[in-house]
Amino acid sequence: MSNTSATASELLAKMNSGEVSSEEITAACLEEIARRDNSINAFLSLQAETALETAREVDRKRKAGEPLGKLAGIPVALKDNICAKGATTTCASKMLEAFTPPYDAHIVEQLRAADAVLIGKTNLDEFAMGSSTENSAFKTTANPWNTKCAAGGSSGGSAAAVAAGFAPLSLGSDTGGSIRQPASFCGVVGLKPTYGRVSRYGLVAFASSLDQIGPFARDVTDAALLLETIAGKDQRDTTSLDADVPSYTKNLEQPLENLKVGYIEHLHAEGLHEDVKAATQQALEVYKSLGAELIPVELPHAKYCVATYYIIAPSEASSNLARYDGVHYGYRAKQFDNMIDMYAASRGEAFGDEVKRRIMLGTYALSSGYYDAYYLKALKVRRLIRNDFEQAFQKVDIIASPVTPTPAFEIGELVDDPLAMYLADIFTTSANLSGIPGVSVPAGMSQNKLPIGLQLLAPPLEEERLLRAARMFERETDWHRQRPE
Amino acid sequence: MSTQLTQDEVLKVASLSRLKLSETEVTALGEQMGSVLKYIAMLDELDTTDIEPMAHAIEISNVFRDDQLQESLPREQALSNAPQTDGKYFLVPAIL
């Protein structure tokens, strides 16, 4: 494996044996980005100089035998809704085009403490609202496997960067599938942790009760390594959980005994692609061959997830995005009549279509006369959805399903049909609504040579189980070793 | 339920949202919001009478911290992203 296609764990071993330096690895990633990102569009900004400086400093420390962090010298890319001091954080929005945060997100502090090399900020759907990065105000990220196809979203840039050889690791955020769906489309591992497992301090808020930061990686081991680096309690996010962070890498190679894998017997998702169905079936066979028991589970309220999600997420978004008023930071319109008009004009000019759509939907759902019918109703159905999982997890250890109904769609294919785009979130939104962890692992290839992911879900705070189950599958297959081109 | 929001309804929500919209946007949003709301109406099939609403995935309440002085952002940095500032304050158009 070359320095741009190897996993972070492989690169760490190579650095420790003196075979390669962090500076060489970082330079190789930057060269690859310079050579090919004009066709992929994974990055919105690069921090090339500071990255090379950090890399050289890590190399010096390594040579001097000084203590090193877990990710010492490994290039990491950040979704551009995660604040890193001194680097623009645009959320792919005209609203924050010139915004430079004066502080680091909690996870950025953790990454710096782990001696990671932050190389750049990746593209996303504006404010993480979307499933294709087509809602970015600046560019659309192409799928490294086929540049006519979408990389997925909203963390499309982070997924594409790992798949394309631009960075061995990256971070994304997942509100309704925004890590798992692009991971599936791009053939990489993407994990959404339990709600509260990772601090959201410094993550630009979209829907606060659903948002969670998580890792992208080229294999399960790397995802475990990155998760154990960023997880844990942080006083500045009161919803972050005060639960021990186990070493997710420690027992990863140890298969789970008497594993019970739940599956949804009647997968009637509209438009479920044959290749996706087949890949899911084959994945279940792999678990069976490993001695796992396959048990059908009922999730009677699964079909209501998308409707529930598209009330709750826009409602929270309409409230969170009220802060963009052209006063403290962000875009201010040039022409306006008065203060209120300044707010409306600034927001009208700087937000894109999807962001406006969601603010409008959320405001509508929360407005007088509609609150009970929409928002309150959705919160009640949310509990029914969570109860389904609680019951299912009494019978099984993990639940396996597709990540998305289809492999990557073509860029432009769904852009004029918001509802069709929303319906593609059918398998992913339930984990956010319930707060449970989920992972997408490479599990197949469509006839058109596009990756297909397998989603595994586990009960709250069972990331260790989730990752070990994912690793059991990965060891038996070589989908994760395939690279585009 | 009507499948489309009227222009007045859209404009009312836009005003509550502090969003200045073009005429094209108003028309498009009327249709798009209508189709999403029509889809969402499937929740009406469910009887949720005795179900407790669930606002958060992990049900925790009132997280307190000690009330201690902490360092805050220096003024210069707090103002560094302001669209308009005099170096001391955020400037806005006259309100009265």
Interface residues (C-beta under 8 A of the other chain):
Chain A: A98 F99 T100 P102 Y103 T194 Y195 G196 S209 L210 Q235 T238 T239 L241 H301 K303 Y304 V306 A307 T308 Y310 I311 S318 A322 D325 G326 V327 H328 Y329 G330 Y331 R332 F336 N338 M339 I340 D341 M342 Y343 A344 A345 R347 G348 E349 F351 D353 K356 R357 I359 M360 L361 T363 Y364 S367 Y374 L376 K377 A378 L379 K380 V381 R382 R383 L384 R386 P418 L419 Y422 N432 L433 S434 G435 I436 P460
Chain B: V10 V13 A14 S15 L16 S17 R18 L19 K20 L21 E25 A28 L29 Q32 M33 S35 V36 L37 Y39 I40 M42 L43 D44 L46 T48 I51 E52 P53 M54 A55 H56 A57 I58 I60 V63 R65 L73 Q77 A78 S80 N81 A82 P83 Q84 F90 V92 P93 A94 I95
